[in-house]
Amino acid sequence: MQIVEIELDPGEAVQAEAGAMAYMGPGILMQTSMGNEGGGLLGGLKKGLKRALTGESFFITSFIHKGSGKGHVAFAAPYPGKILPLDLSKFGGSILCQKDAFLCAAKGVEVELAFTRKLGAGLFGGEGFILQRLRGDGLAFIHIGGTVIRKDLAPGETYKVDTGCVAAFTENITYDITWSRDFKNALFGGEGVVLATLTGPGTVYMQSLPFSRLADRIFAASAYGRNREERSGIGGSDILGGLLGGDKSF
């Protein structure tokens, strides 16, 4: 379980997802708002609703160093994985991430609502219709489950990825889904019916342990999960529903 500790100069600020703070040193002032600086109440409500749709809190918290010398504030990851620093200026000022990936960022970085471009990717991709767009020219930190795998794709180069393992990608990546051609492999191979296809040029970040997969394993090991498996058979509705939903726990 990683943390990221941010060092602030006097007057410098960092913003974070509400509830992510682990500890802060002397001189740090915490301010919670809807992120409506200069935009009025209506602008704040719009920003808050957009963040909520991407899996983040309606409110965002800023940490401002009001003391002298260096100030420190740290933010913790919500489940096992890696905290990935992203310099947005190196990605053209924005990057697309899975829902609830945002952890913290330099003041001024915006967490925006983004949609997948194609209907199929939205309906059957693990990301769904809604993605997060981190926009700005500063440093942002996102959380990725398990190990981080980075792939820099050449023009026309395509990777097929388990939909839940897609963590973030640059805006010039073409994101779509492809159906498994062999239904037998999907049914008995445990890989699901659809895969995400990511075509370059651009950069893709993948994760080895999506939170949904971790949650499935915990649920399957629980008493309720065991009872569910006992009720399911090869012809049971739970099997078919889990298959179509990408549940690999059966």
Residue, then its C-alpha position, 0 to 999 in steps of 0.5 A: m500500500q503506497i503513499v505519495e508525500i508532497e513537499l510544498d513551498p510557502g503559499e504552494a498548494v496541492q489538490a486531492e480526492a476527498g478522504a485521500m489524505a494520510y498525514m500533513g505537517p505543521g503549517i498546512l491548511m486544508q480547504t474543501s470546496m467544489g473547485n469553483e474558483g472564479g466560476g461561481l456556485l453554478g460552475g462549482l456544481k457542474k464540476g462537482l457533478k462531473r467528478a461524481l460521475t467519474g467515481e470521485s467525490f463531489f468535493i475536492t480538497s486543497f492543501i495550502h502551505k501557510g507556514s514557513g520553510k517546507g511543508h509536507v502532506a501525504f496521500a494514501a492509495p485506496y487498495p493494493g497497487k502503485i501510485l503513478p506520477l504523470d507529468l501532463s505537459k509531456f502528454g499534450g496537457s491531458i490523459l484519459c484514465q479509468k474511473d476513480a483513478f485520480l489521487c492528487a495533483a498540482k493546483g490547477v489540474e482539472v478532473e473532467l468527465a470524458f466519454t468513450r468514442k464508440l458505443g461498443a467500447g462503452l457498453f462492453g468495455g471494462e471502462g464503461f462510457i465514463l472515463q476521467r480526463l486529467r487536464g493541465d500542465g502540472l504533475a498528477f498522481i493516479h492509482i493503479g491496481g497491482t503492477v504498472i505496465r507501460k506500452d508506447l505504441a507505434p502508429g497502427e500497433t494494436y494491443k488486445v487487453d483485458t478490459g479491466c486492465v486498461a488503466a490510462f492512455t493518451e488522447n491519441i490512442t484509439y480505444d475500442i472493443t473486440w469480441s472473442r471469435d471462439f465462444k468456447n474460449a470465452l466460456f471455458g478459458g476464463e478470459g471473458v467475451v470481449l477484449a479492449t483494443l488499443t491502437g497507437p500511436g500513443t502511450v498506454y498504462m495497464q494494471s495487473l490487478p483491477f479492483s473489480r478482480l480483487a473484489d471478485r476474489i474476496f466475494a468468492a471467498s466469503a460465505y455469501g460468495r460460496n453460497r452463490e457458487e453452490r446455487s450456480g451450475i453449468g446451466g445456471s443463470d448466474i453463470l451466464g450473467g457472470l460471463l456477460g458481465g465479465d465476472k471470472s470468479f466462477 
